[in-house]
Structures are given as C-alpha cells and as structure tokens.
Amino acid sequence: MGQIRLFSRCWSGAQWRSQRSFQAVRQLSSSSGDGPALNSSMADLPKEAEVVVIGGGAVGTGLTYHLSKQLSNTPGAAASTAPGVVLLEKSELTAGSTWHAAGLTTSFHFGMNFRRVHWESLLLYAQLERETGQAIGYHRPGSIRLAETPTRMDEFRQQLGKASWYPAPARIIDPDEMLQKCPLMNTDGILGGFYTPFDGYVDPYSVTMAMGAGAKQNGAKIFTNSEVTGIESTSNKDSIGRWTVTTTQGSIRCRHVVNACGFWGRELDALHERIEGHEQKLPLIPVHHQYCITNTLPEVQALSAEIPVMRDLEGSYYLRMERDGLLVGPYEAPERMKLQEDWLLDKVTPGFGRELFDNDLERIGPYLEAAVNRFPAFGKAPIIQTVAGPITYAPDGLPMVGPKPGYPGMWLAVGFGYGIIHAGGIGRYLGDWMRHGYPPYDLTEADPGRFSVWSDDPKFIMDRTRETYGMNNSYSYVKEERKGGRPTQRAGPLYSHLQERGANFGFKVGYEVPLWFERPNDVAGYHPSFHRTNWFSPVGRESQLVRDSVGVVDLSSFATFRVAGEGSRAFLSRIFANRIPKTTGKSCLAHMLLPNGRVLSEMTVTCTTSGAAPEYLLVTGGGSELHDLRWMQEQLAASQQASTVSITNTSDSLACLGVAGPKSPQLMARLFPDGGAFSRDAWSLLSHRVMTRSAGAVALDVMRISYTGELGWEIHCPMSAVAGLYQDVHKLGADLGVEDFGMYAMNSLRMEKGFRAWGAELSKDNTIVEAGMMSFVRDASKESLPFVGHDAVQSELQRGSKEQLVMLRVLEDDGKTDPDGSEPIYCEGKVVGHVSSGCYGYQAGHGLAFGYVTPYVADAGTELDIMVIGKMHRCVVMPTSPVPADHLR
C-alpha cells in the first residue's frame, strides 16, 4: 500500500490548534491487490461478451460478482466461447470513491425494500471470505442510533415497527444498556437508542477485491487500466452486438452495458449518441465527505470488546473504532457542506481517481466538538489522519439503478452515497433484473426514470443535493417534503394559481402537486410530524366538500401516452390483463403484469378512435411516466406488432383537471354548454368523449371517472389551455361552492371506497391475485397469445396465494395517530402482515388501512393489531369498503 500523507491537529480546549496541513494523497500500487490474480491480460480482451460492466468500484465489482455467478449456473453457459461478464476499469479496482470509504454496514434504511438491499449485502459479506478465501476486514459490533428528543423516540418506534416484518433484528435500548455497550460515551440527555446488533463496517478495499476474486472464479474477465473511450449502439438489436464498447485496448460487442462509474458516470454517459427526447445528462454531483482518525487512545485499548458504531443523529456524525483509536465522520448542514461543483458544470479533473481533496477541519469543527462532548475520549488524542474524498449523490440521495430510459440494453448503477452497504444487494438485484428481464422486487424509488429533462438543471441538482446531504440525519417524518431545488422548470401550468389559493405542495417528478389547501384561520405552512398535524382538519374539510358539493383538483402530473396504429389493440391486449375496449368512447382500468404475475403498472386505457387504425389514450400516475413507457417500448420491440404500432409520450403536452362531487354535473354543463346533459344516465362510468367548449376551440378529452369514488369527470387538455379552464371552473362554479382539494383528501376518499393505489397496494412486490383485482383480469385461456403474466396468474389461482390484501377498520383511535404504510400487523403477538397504506376516513369516521396478511387471518371480522409509533391499535378485517363508490349507490 502506498504511503498516506498525514496531518495532525490536537485539541486545545474546544478549539482546533493547527500543527500542519497539506493535501492527503493515498496512492494505490499494483502490489495492493488487483495484480495477476485478478487482472486479465490485455491480450485476452474478448471481442464480445454478454455484459460489459464499466467501473471497478464496490458496486461495479459486486454486480460483476453476482452476474458471473448467475451466468455460470445457467445451462449452456459453459459451452459459450465468449465470457459472460467483462469488467472494465480505467484505473485500478477501488479507485474513485470506494478506496477511501469509511466502510459502514447496516441493516437500517427508511425505505423498506432498501432494507432488503442492505440485508442481502450483509448476508454476502458474512460468507464472502469463506467462499473466496480472501479476508475482508468485516467487523460486526452492532450499531446504536442515539435519541435526544421525544420526536426522535417516535421515529425509533416507527422504524422498529417497520423492522419487525424484516429478518434483520433491532430493538430500542435505554441509556444504561447503551453505556454497557459503549463505556466511552456520555449519556447525558440521551432518551434511548435504536440498536441493530449485526451492523458494523468492512474494509472497502478488501471486500471489493474479494468480490472481484469471486467473479474471476466464476468466469468473469477483469481488465484494469482500460479506459472506455466510446460507446456505440449498433443496428442489430437482438444479437450480442447491441452495443460496441471501445477502450484504449480494443473494442467489445455486448448485449448489455452497465455504467457503474461513480463520479465518472456523467462523463461516461456522454460518450454515446443521444436519442431525441432523452438528451438529458445524469443528475450526479460529488460531495466532499470527510472523516478523521485519532491516534491510539488508552481508553480504547482498555475496552474488553469493540464498541458498536455510534450514530449521533442530533450531532450529525458517526463514530466507530479504528484499531486502537476512533474514527469520526460528520454530515455537515446544507450551508456548511461542500459540493465539487466544477465536476458538474465542466468535467472531472483529468486523472483523478486515487486522490483526495484538501481537508477542511474548520468546516466540520462544530461536529467534532459535538463528538467530544458525547465521547470525551475523542478529544484526548491527536487526529493523525483526515480523509476528504468525493462521494457521488443523485439529488434525492438514492442511487440510479436500472435500465437507462430510451436506450435498450444500457443500464445504470450510479449515484451511490452509501456504496459499500449497497454493493452486495444491488449487485444481486440488478443481476436478477438483467437475466430475467424484470426486477426481483420493487425498488421504484431508485429507478433512473424518476429523473428526466426537467432535472437537467445544475441549480436544481446542487440545491437539492445540498439539502439531501445536509439532512442526512434529520427526522424521517410521515409525508415528509423536502424544499431544496423547488420549484423546478416542470412545476406545472397551474403552480402560481394554486399557490394564490393556499396550496401546500408535494413534489412529484418535478411537478408541484397540491396536497392540501389552507384558509385564513388555518395553521399555515409545513409542519411535519409523526402524528396528525396542521393539515388534518383542512383535509377533512376538503373531503366533505367533494362529498357534499363539488371540488376541483389539479392532476396535471399524470403521465399520458397515445398508442395508435393497425396493431394497437392486439399489442395492448398482450401487455394488459383487462379486456381492451374496441369501441370509440369506452375506457377501462387495466394493469400491466410482470411474467410472475406481479403488478408493474395500473392505467386507464381509453379508445379514442376505433376502426382499422385505432388510437388509445393511456393515463398513469406521474411518477410512472418513464417507468411505464420503458416497459411498453420493450414489449413492443419484441412483439408481432412492432411495425404497426406507435407510442407517443404526451405527458408534457397534456394537463388534467378533475371535477368531483354531487354538483359536478351542473359545473360540467356550464363548462361545456353544447355538450348536452352530464347525468349518470347520459354518461356511463368510464365513458369518454372528445369535446370542445366553443366552436373552433381546442379539442379536449373528457371522461367520466374520478379516483375519489364520487361522481366526477377528468378533463384532459393541452398544457397551454389548462389555466383558462381552471379559472373558468372557479368562475362558473362559484355559486355551486366549488373549491380546490388536494391529494391528501383524494387519498382518504379513495381508501373509503376501497380503491387500490399503485406503489402501495399494487406493486412489483405483490400479484394481481393477492391484491384482489381479478375482476380486472380477463379470461385469456383460449387466446393463442395471452397477456403477459397469464400463466403465473393461473398457477397462483390453483395453488393459492402467499398473502391477501384486506381492508382494516381501526377500532382504537387515540386521536393523534393514523397508520400510513409499512406498519406491522399482528395477530396474538405474531407479525402476520404489513400495512400498504393508511389514513383517517373522514366520512367513515375512523382510521383505515389496507394491509397484506397471511390468508388464514384474512376473513372478515378477524381482529388484529397494527403497531403505529410503538402503540398497538386494535383493528378488524372489514367485509367491504366502508363507503360505497358513487356508481354502487
């Protein structure tokens, strides 16, 4: 290992006294690991491969490990002359961010499926040394998150409940037990701790080299000092030559290419030709992350066992042992942290990859002072090493994992702020997806399609990332909203109008979506909480508005597509489980399923033009735009209708208003004076018409449908026309009492009617059978080419389901807290399921929850318990929804 230049600073009271300071540079030498045992000879660079992974950090190497292992177990793989997986690294393995990482490992994550990613990484690391024979420096002393406020204890109780239906153990401990596990700490002001017993840390260099060794054992080829200079898409999309990757050592044709280049990811992405509509750059920026290591401490030497990794959330730093000293790493506040802005605005410093930034202890001084107050021994020894390196973030702090939208066969695995704990699990997740053609579970929050042209804005990227990094240890509130970088250039055509009317907004793929509306006597603004807060009563008022009068809601964040052509109905029948309408003016609710029967998407499908070349309007949730489009394009490319069907993304050109309530027919009649009657008889549910508001005016798509479950319509119109339409709604409906309502009220209204939500009840984690949606699945048993997922649905109907969706009425209401999602469901003290979504039902007069439970407790009348913020709430399985939808009354 090359020498690390150190600087040293000592404590003098609460101040830093500088002894010397200069750039710390750690050089990786060929003797440090990736020598002949791992690196393939450049003369062996193959001409083709199934997969080329670009980037030899922990993530890229972890993916190479999993893919090579999976492919080596595939029948016929051994007969192939081409390697299954080739890893290309421009420098040496671990160069970039991996080599200088602190190496923390934890089972904890606020996202439930990211906990699965963490868990699978922990399982891999626990077995990797035995499998490969290479030590990885894996320490598992546990981890403790510290709580100093009642709000933090609420958060711990919430997270403990969510953890109870996952395999990783966790519990809340008191200060006395905390002191036993960590005698170095001062427990003054501590209320409790969140203890995860098998957390710890691993040597990043060693674990990467071990995964590389495992990949080599399974046939992967690893080439270092092989910079990629070009990526070109070829015309033969079905062969192994889909992509050509050019390096300084030659070219490789491959079916799949993976960008796992860390802070080089933006520049690698810029090497290939852009496709119209997908010209944006990756929204990635490096953060300066620093940690400090002390000299030997007698207090540490005297310990009988290694202390857990300590995470002081109010102090915003982590602390762990490093041999006989301590390592402390802060997360600075947004106004103190530093971004490497020039790498975003221009390019990465040429040749940077095995170097560090200049350290800046003054910037992290307050956090180090907090560490001394909590762990006094930390201030008794000089700091002998400071590491200040780049960690690449996406604006929301989550990685970008999956296919790159618009580029079949190109995959992203970038933006990992916590690459060591993600590497093992993400490698398996992405490897499974690449092999089978669909993901093994739902990780939509990491889908690259959540960003698009609207996010290609340096100011948004920098502002949002500052906030994300700076709030690393902030509270994980229910319905949390972050403000950084908002509003974006995609805020929506009604943003200023809604703002004037008191809207409080949520963020959805660039759009500002109205959540609730405040009036003069309401408590204004954003007041996050784990309990009912200032929006609770206004949302009740909006729900009553829709039930008793008429409300309008901005739905412009909806994504829309036009599917047209001779083969469009056959194509849609292949990708959707419901029967596709063939008559103009008819709509249906339809679901795209994965081959395993799980739910990929829910859309409204409307036949706008019938005949020999029919046309359909498809409407889906805003967060699903590129997610759903990608699947449709993939399915079309592989279908018999590829040459006779076109798919046009109209999401940025169409807006939508929803009008709902018993007085909505009167309002609609005023908006469309030549449109005839707007009664239930004149407009059947899910009917559609193309209408104009006056002679020569722009045509609008109008359909009778409302996610509120009340009588209502959706009006889809050009973005340029929606502001005028919205103003007319308020002008013409003033005497009817029309007012705005938001998504919180819509959520309560839809749950009262028993309507499922995609991303909650409907996801890639559950099947259409488990969700109880078989009324939307056609009988395709006699079709020569049934819908995707048909065989899996039939198989499940015969063998039975593992889970079943039920609706629960909360019997014990404490007046403060409602289920929201991911809470555990208990039967006689045993976890039997989890909540998918929950809220208070204002018309029903009690709390509601959807939950997936084991089938033996799914009978109506079964009493269960939901744990919400550490407290059991008695509930009962309902036979049906508490409020019938309008069309059932």
TAWO-V664255 format. One record per residue. N is the residue number from 1. RES is the residue in one letter. PHI is phi in whole degrees, -180 to 180 (NA if undefined). NEAR is the number of other C-alpha atoms within 10 Angstrom. Layout:
N,RES,PHI,NEAR + N,RES,PHI,NEAR
This chain:
1,M,NA,11 + 2,G,-64,12 + 3,Q,-74,11 + 4,I,-102,13 + 5,R,-75,15 + 6,L,-113,17 + 7,F,-127,18 + 8,S,-134,18 + 9,R,-135,19 + 10,C,-116,17 + 11,W,-81,17 + 12,S,-132,11 + 13,G,66,9 + 14,A,-101,14 + 15,Q,-112,12 + 16,W,-86,15 + 17,R,-112,12 + 18,S,-73,13 + 19,Q,-100,9 + 20,R,-163,9 + 21,S,-151,16 + 22,F,-156,12 + 23,Q,-63,17 + 24,A,-90,21 + 25,V,-128,18 + 26,R,-112,18 + 27,Q,-97,18 + 28,L,-94,21 + 29,S,-107,13 + 30,S,-64,12 + 31,S,-79,10 + 32,S,-86,14 + 33,G,151,19 + 34,D,-88,22 + 35,G,-95,14 + 36,P,-58,10 + 37,A,-66,10 + 38,L,-113,22 + 39,N,-77,20 + 40,S,-77,19 + 41,S,-66,12 + 42,M,-62,14 + 43,A,-67,8 + 44,D,-93,9 + 45,L,-57,19 + 46,P,-74,16 + 47,K,-83,15 + 48,E,-152,23 + 49,A,-157,23 + 50,E,-69,20 + 51,V,-135,27 + 52,V,-115,27 + 53,V,-99,25 + 54,I,-110,28 + 55,G,124,33 + 56,G,-105,31 + 57,G,-82,28 + 58,A,-61,32 + 59,V,-68,31 + 60,G,-62,32 + 61,T,-70,33 + 62,G,-63,31 + 63,L,-65,31 + 64,T,-60,33 + 65,Y,-60,29 + 66,H,-67,25 + 67,L,-62,26 + 68,S,-64,26 + 69,K,-69,22 + 70,Q,-67,17 + 71,L,-70,21 + 72,S,-68,19 + 73,N,-96,12 + 74,T,-86,11 + 75,P,-56,8 + 76,G,90,9 + 77,A,-64,14 + 78,A,-65,14 + 79,A,-80,7 + 80,S,-73,9 + 81,T,-85,10 + 82,A,-94,15 + 83,P,-66,21 + 84,G,-70,25 + 85,V,-134,30 + 86,V,-123,28 + 87,L,-106,29 + 88,L,-114,28 + 89,E,-129,25 + 90,K,-69,21 + 91,S,-123,20 + 92,E,-131,24 + 93,L,-56,32 + 94,T,81,28 + 95,A,-62,23 + 96,G,113,26 + 97,S,-105,26 + 98,T,-64,27 + 99,W,-64,24 + 100,H,-104,23 + 101,A,-67,24 + 102,A,-75,22 + 103,G,78,20 + 104,L,-69,22 + 105,T,-127,27 + 106,T,-155,24 + 107,S,-87,27 + 108,F,-83,23 + 109,H,-164,14 + 110,F,-71,11 + 111,G,-85,14 + 112,M,-65,17 + 113,N,-80,17 + 114,F,-70,21 + 115,R,-63,21 + 116,R,-67,23 + 117,V,-58,23 + 118,H,-61,24 + 119,W,-61,23 + 120,E,-70,22 + 121,S,-66,24 + 122,L,-62,26 + 123,L,-64,12 + 124,L,-64,18 + 125,Y,-64,22 + 126,A,-68,15 + 127,Q,-115,10 + 128,L,-65,20 + 129,E,-64,19 + 130,R,-66,10 + 131,E,-73,14 + 132,T,-102,16 + 133,G,79,11 + 134,Q,-111,16 + 135,A,-65,14 + 136,I,-122,21 + 137,G,63,16 + 138,Y,-89,21 + 139,H,-113,18 + 140,R,-129,21 + 141,P,-83,20 + 142,G,93,22 + 143,S,-147,30 + 144,I,-130,27 + 145,R,-95,22 + 146,L,-96,27 + 147,A,-116,24 + 148,E,-117,18 + 149,T,-133,14 + 150,P,-58,11 + 151,T,-63,14 + 152,R,-66,24 + 153,M,-65,20 + 154,D,-59,20 + 155,E,-61,22 + 156,F,-62,25 + 157,R,-64,20 + 158,Q,-63,23 + 159,Q,-70,25 + 160,L,-65,24 + 161,G,-62,24 + 162,K,-64,23 + 163,A,-71,23 + 164,S,-70,19 + 165,W,-106,20 + 166,Y,-120,16 + 167,P,-72,11 + 168,A,-71,19 + 169,P,-74,15 + 170,A,-162,22 + 171,R,-160,17 + 172,I,-96,17 + 173,I,-119,16 + 174,D,-92,16 + 175,P,-60,19 + 176,D,-64,13 + 177,E,-68,12 + 178,M,-60,24 + 179,L,-67,14 + 180,Q,-64,11 + 181,K,-80,18 + 182,C,-137,20 + 183,P,-65,16 + 184,L,-79,17 + 185,M,-93,20 + 186,N,-98,17 + 187,T,-91,19 + 188,D,-57,10 + 189,G,82,11 + 190,I,-84,16 + 191,L,-95,16 + 192,G,178,24 + 193,G,-143,25 + 194,F,-97,25 + 195,Y,-105,25 + 196,T,-118,22 + 197,P,-70,19 + 198,F,-112,19 + 199,D,-72,22 + 200,G,168,23 + 201,Y,-160,25 + 202,V,-135,21 + 203,D,-75,20 + 204,P,-59,26 + 205,Y,-64,23 + 206,S,-68,21 + 207,V,-70,27 + 208,T,-67,29 + 209,M,-65,26 + 210,A,-68,26 + 211,M,-65,30 + 212,G,-62,31 + 213,A,-63,24 + 214,G,-64,26 + 215,A,-64,28 + 216,K,-61,22 + 217,Q,-61,16 + 218,N,-102,21 + 219,G,99,18 + 220,A,-71,27 + 221,K,-110,26 + 222,I,-119,27 + 223,F,-124,26 + 224,T,-94,21 + 225,N,52,16 + 226,S,-127,22 + 227,E,-74,19 + 228,V,-83,20 + 229,T,-112,16 + 230,G,-166,17 + 231,I,-135,21 + 232,E,-129,14 + 233,S,-82,19 + 234,T,-102,14 + 235,S,-81,10 + 236,N,-88,11 + 237,K,-73,14 + 238,D,-95,10 + 239,S,-95,13 + 240,I,-71,17 + 241,G,-97,21 + 242,R,-60,21 + 243,W,-128,27 + 244,T,-117,22 + 245,V,-105,23 + 246,T,-102,17 + 247,T,-122,19 + 248,T,-68,12 + 249,Q,-112,15 + 250,G,142,16 + 251,S,-119,18 + 252,I,-133,21 + 253,R,-91,25 + 254,C,-153,26 + 255,R,-84,21 + 256,H,-130,22 + 257,V,-129,27 + 258,V,-119,23 + 259,N,-90,22 + 260,A,-124,30 + 261,C,-96,28 + 262,G,58,32 + 263,F,-71,27 + 264,W,-88,23 + 265,G,-60,24 + 266,R,-63,21 + 267,E,-74,17 + 268,L,-64,21 + 269,D,-61,20 + 270,A,-77,15 + 271,L,-75,13 + 272,H,-97,16 + 273,E,-65,13 + 274,R,-84,14 + 275,I,-104,10 + 276,E,-55,8 + 277,G,92,11 + 278,H,-135,13 + 279,E,-87,14 + 280,Q,-67,18 + 281,K,-88,18 + 282,L,-71,26 + 283,P,-83,26 + 284,L,-122,28 + 285,I,-149,28 + 286,P,-79,27 + 287,V,-105,23 + 288,H,-80,21 + 289,H,-110,25 + 290,Q,-118,27 + 291,Y,-142,24 + 292,C,-121,21 + 293,I,-125,24 + 294,T,-90,25 + 295,N,-70,19 + 296,T,-58,18 + 297,L,-119,18 + 298,P,-57,13 + 299,E,-63,14 + 300,V,-74,21 + 301,Q,-60,13 + 302,A,-80,9 + 303,L,-68,13 + 304,S,-86,7 + 305,A,-150,11 + 306,E,-67,19 + 307,I,-76,24 + 308,P,-64,26 + 309,V,-67,28 + 310,M,-103,24 + 311,R,-119,23 + 312,D,-87,22 + 313,L,-73,18 + 314,E,-74,17 + 315,G,-79,21 + 316,S,61,21 + 317,Y,-156,22 + 318,Y,-116,22 + 319,L,-141,23 + 320,R,-146,23 + 321,M,-76,19 + 322,E,-132,15 + 323,R,57,15 + 324,D,-100,16 + 325,G,-123,22 + 326,L,-125,21 + 327,L,-119,21 + 328,V,-128,23 + 329,G,-129,23 + 330,P,-89,27 + 331,Y,-117,23 + 332,E,-75,26 + 333,A,-65,19 + 334,P,-53,18 + 335,E,-79,9 + 336,R,-108,12 + 337,M,-70,18 + 338,K,-128,19 + 339,L,-105,21 + 340,Q,-88,17 + 341,E,-64,16 + 342,D,-67,12 + 343,W,-72,17 + 344,L,-80,20 + 345,L,-78,10 + 346,D,-127,9 + 347,K,-160,13 + 348,V,-67,19 + 349,T,-54,10 + 350,P,-54,6 + 351,G,84,9 + 352,F,-70,13 + 353,G,175,23 + 354,R,-123,19 + 355,E,-121,21 + 356,L,-125,22 + 357,F,-82,17 + 358,D,-62,17 + 359,N,-77,23 + 360,D,-147,15 + 361,L,-70,19 + 362,E,-62,11 + 363,R,-67,14 + 364,I,-103,22 + 365,G,-53,16 + 366,P,-59,16 + 367,Y,-75,24 + 368,L,-69,25 + 369,E,-63,20 + 370,A,-62,18 + 371,A,-66,24 + 372,V,-66,18 + 373,N,-65,17 + 374,R,-87,19 + 375,F,-129,19 + 376,P,-54,14 + 377,A,-62,19 + 378,F,-60,28 + 379,G,-86,20 + 380,K,-97,17 + 381,A,-130,18 + 382,P,-67,18 + 383,I,-79,22 + 384,I,-101,17 + 385,Q,-154,20 + 386,T,-126,27 + 387,V,-109,26 + 388,A,-129,24 + 389,G,-131,26 + 390,P,-82,26 + 391,I,-121,25 + 392,T,-86,30 + 393,Y,-120,29 + 394,A,-87,24 + 395,P,-56,25 + 396,D,-94,19 + 397,G,83,21 + 398,L,-103,19 + 399,P,-71,25 + 400,M,-107,27 + 401,V,-131,26 + 402,G,139,24 + 403,P,-64,24 + 404,K,-79,23 + 405,P,-56,24 + 406,G,90,19 + 407,Y,-131,15 + 408,P,-56,19 + 409,G,88,19 + 410,M,-104,21 + 411,W,-124,22 + 412,L,-117,24 + 413,A,-145,30 + 414,V,-135,30 + 415,G,81,29 + 416,F,-90,25 + 417,G,-74,22 + 418,Y,-135,21 + 419,G,-65,26 + 420,I,-68,30 + 421,I,-75,27 + 422,H,-86,26 + 423,A,-58,29 + 424,G,-66,30 + 425,G,-72,26 + 426,I,-67,26 + 427,G,-58,26 + 428,R,-70,24 + 429,Y,-59,25 + 430,L,-70,22 + 431,G,-62,24 + 432,D,-62,19 + 433,W,-62,16 + 434,M,-65,18 + 435,R,-75,13 + 436,H,-98,10 + 437,G,92,13 + 438,Y,-156,18 + 439,P,-73,20 + 440,P,-74,16 + 441,Y,-158,16 + 442,D,-84,20 + 443,L,-135,20 + 444,T,-59,20 + 445,E,-63,18 + 446,A,-104,19 + 447,D,-64,22 + 448,P,-58,24 + 449,G,-69,24 + 450,R,-73,20 + 451,F,-113,21 + 452,S,-154,20 + 453,V,-58,16 + 454,W,-62,15 + 455,S,-89,22 + 456,D,-82,17 + 457,D,-141,15 + 458,P,-54,16 + 459,K,-65,14 + 460,F,-60,20 + 461,I,-60,23 + 462,M,-71,26 + 463,D,-64,16 + 464,R,-69,22 + 465,T,-69,27 + 466,R,-56,26 + 467,E,-64,21 + 468,T,-62,23 + 469,Y,-67,24 + 470,G,-68,20 + 471,M,-104,17 + 472,N,-55,18 + 473,N,-109,20 + 474,S,-76,13 + 475,Y,-72,18 + 476,S,-96,19 + 477,Y,-65,17 + 478,V,-64,16 + 479,K,57,11 + 480,E,-69,13 + 481,E,-126,14 + 482,R,-104,13 + 483,K,-104,13 + 484,G,-60,20 + 485,G,76,21 + 486,R,-106,17 + 487,P,-77,16 + 488,T,-88,18 + 489,Q,-66,15 + 490,R,-106,18 + 491,A,-51,20 + 492,G,120,20 + 493,P,-69,18 + 494,L,-106,20 + 495,Y,-54,19 + 496,S,-67,12 + 497,H,-65,13 + 498,L,-68,20 + 499,Q,-61,14 + 500,E,-63,8 + 501,R,-94,13 + 502,G,92,17 + 503,A,-70,23 + 504,N,-106,19 + 505,F,-104,23 + 506,G,-114,19 + 507,F,-109,18 + 508,K,-142,16 + 509,V,39,20 + 510,G,95,24 + 511,Y,-78,24 + 512,E,-97,26 + 513,V,-102,25 + 514,P,-69,24 + 515,L,-94,20 + 516,W,-161,23 + 517,F,-121,25 + 518,E,-98,18 + 519,R,-114,11 + 520,P,-52,7 + 521,N,-91,6 + 522,D,-81,12 + 523,V,-73,14 + 524,A,-84,14 + 525,G,92,14 + 526,Y,-95,13 + 527,H,-129,13 + 528,P,-67,17 + 529,S,-163,18 + 530,F,-88,22 + 531,H,-123,17 + 532,R,-59,16 + 533,T,-131,14 + 534,N,-65,17 + 535,W,-85,22 + 536,F,-61,15 + 537,S,-70,15 + 538,P,-58,20 + 539,V,-66,25 + 540,G,-63,18 + 541,R,-64,17 + 542,E,-68,24 + 543,S,-63,26 + 544,Q,-66,18 + 545,L,-55,22 + 546,V,-69,29 + 547,R,-72,21 + 548,D,-105,15 + 549,S,-137,17 + 550,V,-155,28 + 551,G,-128,30 + 552,V,-125,25 + 553,V,-134,22 + 554,D,-80,26 + 555,L,-116,21 + 556,S,-68,29 + 557,S,-76,26 + 558,F,-56,21 + 559,A,-94,26 + 560,T,-134,28 + 561,F,-139,20 + 562,R,-109,18 + 563,V,-114,22 + 564,A,-141,22 + 565,G,125,19 + 566,E,-55,17 + 567,G,-97,20 + 568,S,-65,23 + 569,R,-68,23 + 570,A,-63,16 + 571,F,-65,23 + 572,L,-65,25 + 573,S,-67,21 + 574,R,-77,22 + 575,I,-97,22 + 576,F,-113,26 + 577,A,-83,26 + 578,N,-83,23 + 579,R,-79,20 + 580,I,-81,23 + 581,P,-65,19 + 582,K,-118,18 + 583,T,-108,14 + 584,T,-56,18 + 585,G,91,20 + 586,K,-111,21 + 587,S,-127,25 + 588,C,-150,19 + 589,L,-92,19 + 590,A,-137,22 + 591,H,-127,24 + 592,M,-88,26 + 593,L,-109,25 + 594,L,-80,23 + 595,P,-57,18 + 596,N,-88,19 + 597,G,88,25 + 598,R,-80,25 + 599,V,-92,25 + 600,L,-85,26 + 601,S,-163,22 + 602,E,-125,24 + 603,M,-138,21 + 604,T,-95,18 + 605,V,-114,27 + 606,T,-123,28 + 607,C,-84,25 + 608,T,-93,22 + 609,T,-146,17 + 610,S,-100,16 + 611,G,106,11 + 612,A,-69,10 + 613,A,-127,14 + 614,P,-68,20 + 615,E,-133,25 + 616,Y,-128,28 + 617,L,-105,20 + 618,L,-112,22 + 619,V,-125,22 + 620,T,-139,20 + 621,G,-66,21 + 622,G,-59,20 + 623,G,-69,21 + 624,S,-103,25 + 625,E,-51,23 + 626,L,-77,22 + 627,H,-60,19 + 628,D,-75,20 + 629,L,-61,20 + 630,R,-59,19 + 631,W,-64,19 + 632,M,-62,17 + 633,Q,-66,17 + 634,E,-63,13 + 635,Q,-69,18 + 636,L,-66,22 + 637,A,-60,15 + 638,A,-96,11 + 639,S,-98,14 + 640,Q,-78,13 + 641,Q,-101,19 + 642,A,-55,15 + 643,S,-91,12 + 644,T,-120,14 + 645,V,-134,21 + 646,S,-121,17 + 647,I,-121,17 + 648,T,-118,12 + 649,N,-83,17 + 650,T,-108,17 + 651,S,-61,20 + 652,D,-87,15 + 653,S,-113,13 + 654,L,-112,23 + 655,A,-106,26 + 656,C,-151,25 + 657,L,-116,20 + 658,G,-108,25 + 659,V,-122,30 + 660,A,-146,32 + 661,G,131,26 + 662,P,-63,18 + 663,K,-96,21 + 664,S,-63,26 + 665,P,-60,21 + 666,Q,-64,16 + 667,L,-65,26 + 668,M,-64,23 + 669,A,-65,16 + 670,R,-75,17 + 671,L,-70,18 + 672,F,-125,15 + 673,P,-63,13 + 674,D,-103,13 + 675,G,-93,15 + 676,G,79,10 + 677,A,-75,15 + 678,F,-113,20 + 679,S,-105,14 + 680,R,-63,14 + 681,D,-71,8 + 682,A,-76,10 + 683,W,-124,17 + 684,S,-73,15 + 685,L,-59,20 + 686,L,68,18 + 687,S,-94,19 + 688,H,-141,23 + 689,R,-142,20 + 690,V,-91,14 + 691,M,-132,16 + 692,T,-123,18 + 693,R,-89,16 + 694,S,-163,13 + 695,A,-59,7 + 696,G,80,7 + 697,A,-77,9 + 698,V,-66,13 + 699,A,-78,15 + 700,L,-122,18 + 701,D,-92,20 + 702,V,-119,21 + 703,M,-138,24 + 704,R,-86,22 + 705,I,-164,24 + 706,S,-154,21 + 707,Y,-69,21 + 708,T,-73,27 + 709,G,83,25 + 710,E,-95,24 + 711,L,-61,25 + 712,G,-173,28 + 713,W,-135,27 + 714,E,-110,22 + 715,I,-118,24 + 716,H,-99,24 + 717,C,-142,20 + 718,P,-60,18 + 719,M,-54,17 + 720,S,-69,12 + 721,A,-105,15 + 722,V,-73,21 + 723,A,-63,17 + 724,G,-64,10 + 725,L,-63,17 + 726,Y,-62,18 + 727,Q,-64,13 + 728,D,-68,15 + 729,V,-57,21 + 730,H,-72,18 + 731,K,-70,11 + 732,L,-79,16 + 733,G,-106,22 + 734,A,-58,12 + 735,D,-74,9 + 736,L,-87,15 + 737,G,87,13 + 738,V,-63,24 + 739,E,-144,19 + 740,D,-80,22 + 741,F,-136,28 + 742,G,-119,25 + 743,M,-70,19 + 744,Y,-65,21 + 745,A,-66,27 + 746,M,-60,22 + 747,N,-63,23 + 748,S,-64,24 + 749,L,-64,30 + 750,R,-69,21 + 751,M,-69,27 + 752,E,-61,27 + 753,K,-90,20 + 754,G,81,21 + 755,F,-77,16 + 756,R,-80,21 + 757,A,-123,18 + 758,W,-71,17 + 759,G,92,21 + 760,A,-126,18 + 761,E,-73,26 + 762,L,-113,22 + 763,S,-163,22 + 764,K,-77,25 + 765,D,-97,18 + 766,N,-136,24 + 767,T,-88,27 + 768,I,-65,27 + 769,V,-72,23 + 770,E,-60,25 + 771,A,-77,20 + 772,G,69,14 + 773,M,-113,14 + 774,M,-67,14 + 775,S,-70,9 + 776,F,-105,16 + 777,V,-120,19 + 778,R,-81,16 + 779,D,-82,15 + 780,A,-111,17 + 781,S,-64,12 + 782,K,-100,7 + 783,E,-82,8 + 784,S,-69,7 + 785,L,-135,12 + 786,P,-70,18 + 787,F,-66,27 + 788,V,-61,20 + 789,G,97,22 + 790,H,-58,23 + 791,D,-63,16 + 792,A,-66,17 + 793,V,-63,21 + 794,Q,-64,16 + 795,S,-63,13 + 796,E,-67,17 + 797,L,-61,12 + 798,Q,-80,8 + 799,R,-92,8 + 800,G,98,13 + 801,S,-100,15 + 802,K,-79,13 + 803,E,-134,20 + 804,Q,-143,21 + 805,L,-80,24 + 806,V,-130,30 + 807,M,-104,26 + 808,L,-117,30 + 809,R,-98,24 + 810,V,-80,24 + 811,L,-88,16 + 812,E,-110,13 + 813,D,-104,14 + 814,D,-84,9 + 815,G,77,10 + 816,K,-127,9 + 817,T,-137,19 + 818,D,-126,24 + 819,P,-63,25 + 820,D,-127,19 + 821,G,153,20 + 822,S,80,25 + 823,E,-70,28 + 824,P,-78,29 + 825,I,-112,28 + 826,Y,-115,23 + 827,C,-132,15 + 828,E,52,9 + 829,G,84,9 + 830,K,-111,13 + 831,V,-70,18 + 832,V,-122,21 + 833,G,171,23 + 834,H,-148,25 + 835,V,-77,26 + 836,S,-92,23 + 837,S,-160,23 + 838,G,-155,25 + 839,C,-173,23 + 840,Y,-97,28 + 841,G,-93,25 + 842,Y,-70,21 + 843,Q,-78,15 + 844,A,-69,15 + 845,G,84,9 + 846,H,-160,17 + 847,G,-71,24 + 848,L,-131,30 + 849,A,-152,29 + 850,F,-92,27 + 851,G,-150,30 + 852,Y,-94,26 + 853,V,-131,23 + 854,T,-66,17 + 855,P,-57,17 + 856,Y,-75,10 + 857,V,-114,18 + 858,A,-91,23 + 859,D,-70,13 + 860,A,-57,14 + 861,G,95,13 + 862,T,-69,15 + 863,E,-93,20 + 864,L,-133,25 + 865,D,-132,24 + 866,I,-111,28 + 867,M,-90,24 + 868,V,-121,26 + 869,I,51,22 + 870,G,82,17 + 871,K,-117,14 + 872,M,-78,15 + 873,H,-116,21 + 874,R,-65,18 + 875,C,-145,24 + 876,V,-138,21 + 877,V,-71,21 + 878,M,-92,18 + 879,P,-72,14 + 880,T,-158,14 + 881,S,-67,19 + 882,P,-72,20 + 883,V,-127,18 + 884,P,-69,14 + 885,A,-65,20 + 886,D,-54,18 + 887,H,-73,11 + 888,L,-104,7 + 889,R,-82,6
